[in-house]
Amino acid sequence: MDEETRRNWEIITTPPGAEWSGRARYAAAMYFCQRGDMAPEVLEIYRICSRLDAEDPVSVLRRWKLGEAWIARLEAFRKGSG
């Protein structure tokens, strides 16, 4: 994995709560969507959550039953990097 991709994985897995974290996660989500790694409807959830730093977009995806493939990729990254 190249450095830019690794950095975007780190950003998109930023825990909710930190100031500007929602916007940072959204920027990383745009990166993954442009690469074709994320569905547009998943990106839309990240966009909605971008101004809500305390909101976890993955929790929203689960509640709305969207983005199962994306959630699986996130979980695989977290297991592999932790």
C-alpha positions as CSV (number, residue, x, y, z in Angstrom):
1,M,0.0,0.0,0.0
2,D,1.4,3.4,-0.9
3,E,1.9,6.2,1.6
4,E,-1.1,8.3,0.4
5,T,-3.5,5.4,0.7
6,R,-2.1,4.4,4.1
7,R,-2.5,8.0,5.3
8,N,-6.1,8.1,4.1
9,W,-6.9,4.9,6.0
10,E,-5.5,6.4,9.1
11,I,-7.6,9.5,8.6
12,I,-10.8,7.7,7.9
13,T,-10.4,5.6,11.0
14,T,-10.0,8.7,13.2
15,P,-12.3,8.2,16.2
16,P,-15.2,10.5,16.5
17,G,-15.0,13.5,18.9
18,A,-11.8,15.3,18.0
19,E,-12.4,18.8,16.5
20,W,-12.5,18.7,12.7
21,S,-12.4,14.9,12.7
22,G,-15.7,14.7,10.7
23,R,-14.3,16.9,7.9
24,A,-11.1,14.9,7.9
25,R,-12.9,11.6,7.6
26,Y,-15.0,13.1,4.8
27,A,-11.9,14.2,2.9
28,A,-10.5,10.6,3.2
29,A,-13.9,9.2,2.1
30,M,-13.7,11.3,-1.0
31,Y,-10.3,9.8,-1.7
32,F,-11.7,6.3,-1.4
33,C,-14.8,7.1,-3.4
34,Q,-12.8,8.6,-6.3
35,R,-10.7,5.4,-6.4
36,G,-13.8,3.3,-6.6
37,D,-13.3,1.8,-3.2
38,M,-16.4,3.3,-1.7
39,A,-20.0,3.6,-3.0
40,P,-21.4,7.1,-3.5
41,E,-24.2,6.5,-1.0
42,V,-21.5,5.7,1.7
43,L,-19.7,8.9,0.8
44,E,-23.0,10.8,1.3
45,I,-23.1,9.5,4.9
46,Y,-19.6,10.8,5.5
47,R,-20.7,14.1,4.0
48,I,-23.7,14.4,6.2
49,C,-21.5,13.5,9.3
50,S,-18.7,15.8,8.3
51,R,-19.9,18.7,10.4
52,L,-20.8,16.4,13.3
53,D,-17.4,15.6,14.8
54,A,-18.9,13.4,17.5
55,E,-21.0,11.3,15.1
56,D,-19.5,8.0,13.9
57,P,-20.4,7.5,10.2
58,V,-19.9,3.8,10.6
59,S,-22.6,3.7,13.2
60,V,-24.9,5.7,10.9
61,L,-24.2,3.3,8.1
62,R,-25.1,0.3,10.3
63,R,-28.3,2.0,11.5
64,W,-29.4,2.7,7.9
65,K,-28.2,-0.7,6.7
66,L,-25.8,0.8,4.1
67,G,-22.2,0.2,3.2
68,E,-21.7,-3.4,4.3
69,A,-18.8,-3.9,1.9
70,W,-17.2,-0.7,3.1
71,I,-17.6,-1.6,6.8
72,A,-16.0,-5.0,6.1
73,R,-13.0,-3.2,4.5
74,L,-12.7,-0.9,7.5
75,E,-12.8,-3.7,9.9
76,A,-10.2,-5.6,7.9
77,F,-7.9,-2.6,7.9
78,R,-8.3,-2.1,11.6
79,K,-7.4,-5.7,12.3
80,G,-4.4,-5.6,10.0
81,S,-3.0,-2.3,11.3
82,G,-3.7,-2.9,15.0
